[in-house]
Structures are given as structure tokens and as C-alpha cells.
Amino acid sequence: MTSLQRCLAVLRGETPDRVPLFPLMMYFAADRLGIPYSRFSSDPAALAEAQLHLFSDYQVDAITACSDSYRISADLGGEVVIPDGDGVPYLAKPLVTCQTDLDRLDRRPDPTRRGSRMRQRVDSVAQMARNAPDALVMGWVEMPFAEVCEWFGLQETLYLLFDEPEMIHAALELAAAMEIDYASAQLEAGAQIIGCGDAAATLLSPALAAEFALPYEKRVIDGIHAAGGLAKLHICGDSRHILEPLAANGADLYNVDHMVDLAAARDVYTAAGRAFKGNVDPVADLLHATPAQAAAAARRCVELCRGTPFMLSCGCEIPKDTTDAAYFAFAAAVRED
């Protein structure tokens, strides 16, 4: 099987020749190509080249056009700072502070506009798909709740859930439409699956998640499916309290953080007919681990999920300072199974 065939088999509920290896690597990818993160996050060709290098030299089955979460914010007029060197891009100040600011955003930026940050990711996807036809190529969007937390700021958003819920719902409606547009453009460029980040949703109670996060997640997932793509929900953090409603949202693949009991997640997602991946601890079991410890952690996950629609990854991003020896010991678990 090719890597693409292997991943699609799992996503269809079929049996692959082996467990796919699908880690999230951004800083790691830039570091191994020898470029600063500022270039990785601002140069679409460099991002694609770094991911293609992972596919050719680091045994992964899937590559990802993700660098940061401020693509839509930038194209809405937000001041996104890309620090020199290895700093993470960030918004210099909130994009929205009141209803008037939100009203000014009542438009949908064109994700294919030349020179835009959204277009950069679309271009990365196209380059990856063109040069690695045997890989699963994943585009990326933020889920509406995570996006809105960026527009207002996380703390302010949490206050506004109680103080101005109507304004937050209006922002979520707007964000959902933008994310679907953005996902569709990446699918058209060649992605087969779209990663959808919603880590902020783990901060919500089940009741608040059911009101402000989950319905909008489902809307984006349905939009991705309508555009002919697959959806992966990346929800790092402790999602134990909302596992079952997450599974009901219909994503094709779910990331399981190391904070979540893998056996519990396995049972929930398998019962719902969903594929899932995880959940090696990226710090304890890779960054600070010996190769033998990294291999053992990966094997535990593979063994625990044997016979289920599972892919091996860490609970979140693999740190760039992970040694190659530890990484390759982790990666070898799918070939030793």
C-alpha cells in the first residue's frame, strides 16, 4: 500500500497493511530542513518543502500544511506579528473588542487572493499534493470557537459567553462560513483531508461546549464533507468530558491528546465508527525519552488499539528538540507490529 492508500483504508474502516504514522510536526519540520520558523510560517514553498522532506526522510504517511492559527485573522485586517527566528506568529492586539468591530468583519475573505496569508496555505497544499501524490495531504483550518477566541482574545471570549452570548454566536456564525470557504479552497488545491483545530473547546463545560463549540464544529465538518473532503478534529487538551458529543459531530479522524485515556477514547470513537490517532506524550515519551522509552510508548499505543481504526501519533506536536534517535524509535513501532 502507498501511504495515501494506507491512511484512506483506516478512514474507510478497512484494514491497512500496517498502522499509519501520522504525527503533527511543524517546528520539527522547519528544524530538520534547516530553516527558521519565521520562514516556515511565511513562505508557502518553504513550508511545503519541509513537509515533503518529512515524507521522504522521516517515514510519515501524512503531511500537514499547518504553521499557526492566524491566517484568517490576518486577512481580516489583524496585525499578525511573525517574529524573526523561531518565534510563533501572534496577533499584536485583539481583532474584535466590541459589536462595532464585529460588524466591520461582516465579509468573507477570499482564500485564493494573491499575497494573502490564507492563499499561502492553499499554495503550500498545492505544492505538497503535486510533489507527493502517494502521501495523505492535510490542509488546516481553525474551528469557529478557536477562531473567535483569537479574534477577541481567549480570556475575553470566555467572559463574553456569559455577558454577550448573542455577539459570540454572531461571530461563530461568521467564522464557520469563513472556515468552510477556506477548507474548500484547500481541498480544491489537492488536500484530501482538513485538520480542524479546536483546543480551546476543552476549556468549556459540557453545557457550554454544546452551545458554543460543538454545533459550529459540526457545521464545518458538514461543509468539508459537502466539498468532497475528509475532516480531522485536532482537539489537544483534556477532552474526556466531551468525548461522546465530539464523536457525534461526524469527523472522520480524531486526535487524542496524551491527557486523555487512550482506551476510553478508543472505545468511544470505535463505537461511533470513527478513526482516531494518538496519543504518545510528546514531552515525556519523546523529547525527554531515550530511544527505548520512545519505542515502548509507541508500542503501547499500537497494542492497545490493535484491530481498531487507529493511526500512531503524539497527543500534539512533536518538539523540534526531539532527537532523531528517539523519533525513529517511535516511528518504528508501526513497522514492527
C-alpha positions as CSV (number, residue, x, y, z in Angstrom):
1,M,0.0,0.0,0.0
2,T,1.1,3.6,-0.5
3,S,0.9,6.0,2.4
4,L,-2.3,7.5,0.9
5,Q,-3.9,4.1,0.4
6,R,-3.0,3.1,4.0
7,C,-4.5,6.2,5.6
8,L,-7.6,6.1,3.5
9,A,-8.1,2.4,4.4
10,V,-8.2,3.3,8.0
11,L,-10.5,6.3,7.4
12,R,-12.9,4.0,5.5
13,G,-12.9,1.4,8.3
14,E,-10.8,-1.1,6.2
15,T,-7.7,-3.0,7.3
16,P,-4.4,-1.4,6.1
17,D,-1.2,-3.3,5.7
18,R,0.1,-1.6,8.8
19,V,-0.8,1.2,11.2
20,P,-0.3,4.6,9.5
21,L,2.2,7.0,11.1
22,F,0.6,10.5,11.2
23,P,2.4,12.8,13.7
24,L,2.0,16.6,13.7
25,M,5.3,18.2,13.0
26,M,5.8,21.9,12.4
27,Y,8.8,23.2,14.4
28,F,10.3,19.8,13.9
29,A,9.8,20.1,10.1
30,A,11.4,23.5,9.9
31,D,14.3,22.5,12.1
32,R,15.1,19.4,10.0
33,L,15.1,21.4,6.8
34,G,17.4,23.9,8.5
35,I,15.1,27.0,8.2
36,P,13.9,29.4,10.9
37,Y,10.2,29.1,11.9
38,S,9.6,32.6,10.6
39,R,10.3,31.4,7.1
40,F,8.3,28.2,7.6
41,S,5.2,30.2,8.7
42,S,5.5,32.9,6.0
43,D,6.9,31.2,2.9
44,P,4.5,28.7,1.4
45,A,7.2,26.9,-0.7
46,A,9.4,26.5,2.4
47,L,6.6,25.0,4.4
48,A,5.8,22.6,1.6
49,E,9.5,21.7,1.2
50,A,9.8,21.0,4.9
51,Q,6.8,18.7,4.9
52,L,7.9,16.9,1.7
53,H,11.3,16.3,3.5
54,L,9.5,14.6,6.3
55,F,7.6,12.4,3.8
56,S,10.8,11.4,2.1
57,D,13.2,11.0,5.1
58,Y,11.1,10.6,8.3
59,Q,8.7,7.8,7.3
60,V,5.5,9.7,7.8
61,D,2.4,8.7,5.9
62,A,0.7,12.1,6.0
63,I,1.9,15.7,5.8
64,T,0.3,18.8,7.1
65,A,0.0,22.4,5.8
66,C,-0.2,23.9,9.3
67,S,2.1,26.5,10.9
68,D,0.0,28.8,13.0
69,S,-3.7,29.8,13.5
70,Y,-3.6,33.4,12.3
71,R,-4.4,33.1,8.6
72,I,-8.0,34.3,8.6
73,S,-7.3,36.9,11.3
74,A,-4.5,38.4,9.1
75,D,-6.8,38.6,6.0
76,L,-9.5,40.3,8.1
77,G,-7.1,43.1,8.9
78,G,-5.5,41.8,12.1
79,E,-1.9,42.8,12.8
80,V,-0.1,39.4,12.8
81,V,3.5,39.6,14.0
82,I,5.9,37.0,12.7
83,P,9.0,37.2,14.9
84,D,12.4,36.7,13.4
85,G,13.9,33.3,14.1
86,D,11.8,30.7,15.8
87,G,9.1,32.7,17.5
88,V,5.4,31.8,17.0
89,P,3.2,34.2,14.9
90,Y,0.7,36.1,17.0
91,L,-1.9,38.8,16.9
92,A,-0.5,42.1,18.2
93,K,-3.9,43.1,19.6
94,P,-7.4,41.7,19.5
95,L,-9.2,42.0,16.2
96,V,-12.6,42.5,17.8
97,T,-13.3,44.4,21.0
98,C,-17.0,45.3,20.5
99,Q,-20.0,44.8,18.3
100,T,-18.9,47.6,16.0
101,D,-15.6,45.8,15.3
102,L,-17.5,42.6,14.6
103,D,-19.9,44.4,12.2
104,R,-16.8,45.5,10.3
105,L,-15.9,41.9,9.8
106,D,-19.1,41.0,8.1
107,R,-17.5,39.8,4.9
108,R,-15.8,36.6,3.8
109,P,-12.1,37.0,2.7
110,D,-11.2,35.3,-0.5
111,P,-8.8,32.4,0.5
112,T,-7.3,32.4,-3.0
113,R,-6.4,36.2,-3.1
114,R,-2.8,36.5,-4.1
115,G,-0.5,37.7,-1.3
116,S,-2.9,36.8,1.5
117,R,-1.9,34.5,4.4
118,M,-4.8,32.2,3.5
119,R,-3.5,31.9,0.0
120,Q,-0.1,31.0,1.3
121,R,-1.5,27.8,2.9
122,V,-3.5,27.0,-0.2
123,D,-0.3,27.3,-2.2
124,S,1.5,25.0,0.3
125,V,-1.2,22.4,-0.1
126,A,-0.9,22.5,-3.9
127,Q,2.8,22.1,-3.8
128,M,2.6,19.2,-1.4
129,A,-0.1,17.4,-3.4
130,R,1.7,17.9,-6.6
131,N,5.1,16.5,-5.3
132,A,3.8,13.8,-3.0
133,P,0.9,12.0,-4.7
134,D,1.4,9.0,-2.6
135,A,1.0,10.9,0.7
136,L,-2.1,11.9,2.6
137,V,-2.0,15.7,2.3
138,M,-3.8,17.6,5.1
139,G,-4.9,21.2,4.9
140,W,-5.8,23.1,8.0
141,V,-8.5,25.5,9.5
142,E,-9.5,26.5,12.9
143,M,-12.8,25.5,14.2
144,P,-15.1,28.5,14.8
145,F,-14.8,28.6,18.6
146,A,-11.0,28.6,18.4
147,E,-11.1,31.2,15.7
148,V,-13.4,33.5,17.7
149,C,-11.1,33.1,20.7
150,E,-8.3,34.6,18.6
151,W,-10.4,37.5,17.4
152,F,-11.5,38.6,20.9
153,G,-8.7,37.0,23.0
154,L,-9.2,33.8,24.9
155,Q,-10.0,35.4,28.3
156,E,-12.3,38.0,26.9
157,T,-14.2,35.3,24.9
158,L,-14.8,33.3,28.0
159,Y,-16.3,36.3,29.7
160,L,-18.4,37.2,26.7
161,L,-20.0,33.7,26.7
162,F,-21.9,34.9,29.8
163,D,-22.0,38.7,29.2
164,E,-22.7,38.9,25.4
165,P,-23.7,35.4,24.2
166,E,-25.6,36.8,21.2
167,M,-22.4,38.6,20.0
168,I,-20.4,35.4,20.3
169,H,-23.0,33.4,18.4
170,A,-22.9,36.0,15.6
171,A,-19.1,35.8,15.5
172,L,-19.3,32.0,15.4
173,E,-21.7,32.1,12.5
174,L,-19.4,34.3,10.6
175,A,-16.3,32.2,11.4
176,A,-18.0,29.0,10.4
177,A,-18.7,30.4,6.9
178,M,-15.1,31.5,6.6
179,E,-13.7,28.2,7.7
180,I,-15.8,26.3,5.2
181,D,-14.6,28.6,2.4
182,Y,-11.0,28.2,3.5
183,A,-11.3,24.4,3.7
184,S,-12.9,24.2,0.3
185,A,-10.1,26.1,-1.3
186,Q,-7.5,23.7,0.2
187,L,-9.5,20.7,-0.9
188,E,-9.6,22.2,-4.4
189,A,-5.8,22.6,-4.3
190,G,-5.3,18.9,-3.6
191,A,-5.8,18.2,0.1
192,Q,-7.7,15.0,0.8
193,I,-8.4,15.9,4.5
194,I,-8.6,19.1,6.5
195,G,-7.3,19.3,10.0
196,C,-9.6,21.4,12.2
197,G,-8.1,22.8,15.4
198,D,-10.3,23.4,18.4
199,A,-8.2,23.1,21.5
200,A,-10.0,26.0,23.2
201,A,-13.1,23.9,23.4
202,T,-11.6,21.7,26.1
203,L,-11.8,24.7,28.4
204,L,-15.6,24.6,28.2
205,S,-18.0,22.7,30.4
206,P,-20.2,20.1,28.5
207,A,-23.1,22.5,28.5
208,L,-21.1,25.5,27.2
209,A,-19.4,23.2,24.6
210,A,-22.8,22.1,23.5
211,E,-23.9,25.7,22.9
212,F,-20.8,27.5,21.7
213,A,-18.4,24.9,20.2
214,L,-19.9,21.6,19.1
215,P,-22.7,22.8,16.7
216,Y,-20.3,25.0,14.9
217,E,-17.7,22.2,14.6
218,K,-20.4,20.1,13.0
219,R,-21.3,22.8,10.6
220,V,-17.7,23.0,9.4
221,I,-17.3,19.2,9.2
222,D,-20.5,19.0,7.2
223,G,-19.2,21.8,4.9
224,I,-15.9,19.8,4.4
225,H,-17.9,16.7,3.5
226,A,-20.1,18.6,1.1
227,A,-16.9,19.9,-0.6
228,G,-15.8,16.3,-1.1
229,G,-13.2,16.1,1.7
230,L,-12.5,14.4,5.0
231,A,-12.2,16.1,8.3
232,K,-9.8,15.6,11.2
233,L,-10.7,17.1,14.6
234,H,-7.5,18.2,16.4
235,I,-8.5,19.0,19.9
236,C,-5.4,18.8,22.1
237,G,-6.0,19.2,25.8
238,D,-8.2,17.2,28.2
239,S,-11.3,16.4,26.2
240,R,-12.5,13.5,28.4
241,H,-15.7,15.3,29.5
242,I,-16.9,15.8,25.9
243,L,-15.6,12.7,24.1
244,E,-19.1,11.3,23.2
245,P,-20.5,14.5,21.8
246,L,-17.3,15.1,19.8
247,A,-17.7,11.7,18.3
248,A,-21.2,12.5,17.3
249,N,-20.0,15.5,15.3
250,G,-19.1,13.3,12.4
251,A,-15.4,14.0,11.9
252,D,-13.5,11.2,10.0
253,L,-10.5,11.3,12.3
254,Y,-10.0,12.4,15.9
255,N,-6.7,13.3,17.6
256,V,-6.4,12.0,21.1
257,D,-4.1,14.0,23.4
258,H,-1.9,12.3,25.9
259,M,-4.0,13.8,28.7
260,V,-6.9,11.5,27.6
261,D,-7.0,7.8,28.5
262,L,-6.5,6.1,25.1
263,A,-8.6,3.1,26.0
264,A,-11.5,5.3,26.8
265,A,-11.1,7.3,23.6
266,R,-10.7,4.1,21.6
267,D,-14.0,2.7,22.9
268,V,-15.9,5.9,22.3
269,Y,-14.6,6.5,18.8
270,T,-14.7,2.9,17.7
271,A,-18.3,2.6,18.9
272,A,-19.2,5.7,16.8
273,G,-17.4,4.2,13.7
274,R,-14.7,6.9,13.8
275,A,-11.0,6.7,13.2
276,F,-8.6,8.2,15.8
277,K,-4.9,8.8,16.4
278,G,-2.6,9.4,19.3
279,N,-1.5,9.6,22.0
280,V,2.1,9.4,22.9
281,D,3.2,12.2,25.3
282,P,5.4,14.4,23.1
283,V,7.5,15.6,26.0
284,A,7.8,12.7,28.4
285,D,7.8,10.0,25.8
286,L,9.8,11.7,23.0
287,L,11.6,15.0,23.9
288,H,12.9,13.7,27.3
289,A,12.9,10.0,26.4
290,T,15.6,7.5,25.4
291,P,15.0,5.7,22.1
292,A,14.0,2.6,24.0
293,Q,11.4,4.6,26.1
294,A,10.0,6.3,22.9
295,A,9.7,2.9,21.2
296,A,7.9,1.4,24.3
297,A,5.4,4.3,24.5
298,A,4.6,3.9,20.8
299,R,4.2,0.1,21.0
300,R,1.8,0.5,24.0
301,C,-0.5,2.7,21.8
302,V,-0.3,0.3,18.9
303,E,-1.0,-2.7,21.0
304,L,-3.8,-1.1,22.9
305,C,-5.6,-0.1,19.6
306,R,-4.9,-3.3,17.7
307,G,-7.8,-4.1,15.4
308,T,-9.3,-0.6,15.5
309,P,-9.2,2.3,13.0
310,F,-6.1,3.8,14.6
311,M,-3.1,5.9,13.4
312,L,0.0,6.4,15.5
313,S,0.9,10.0,16.5
314,C,1.7,12.0,19.6
315,G,-1.0,13.8,21.5
316,C,0.1,17.0,19.9
317,E,3.1,18.5,18.0
318,I,6.4,16.7,18.2
319,P,9.0,19.1,19.7
320,K,11.8,20.1,17.4
321,D,14.5,19.2,20.0
322,T,13.4,15.6,20.0
323,T,16.4,13.6,18.9
324,D,16.3,11.7,15.6
325,A,17.1,8.5,17.5
326,A,14.0,8.9,19.7
327,Y,11.9,9.9,16.8
328,F,12.9,6.9,14.6
329,A,12.4,4.5,17.5
330,F,8.9,5.9,18.0
331,A,8.2,5.6,14.2
332,A,9.5,2.1,14.0
333,A,6.6,0.8,16.2
334,V,4.2,0.8,13.2
335,R,6.7,-1.3,11.1
336,E,7.4,-3.8,14.0
337,D,3.7,-4.5,14.6
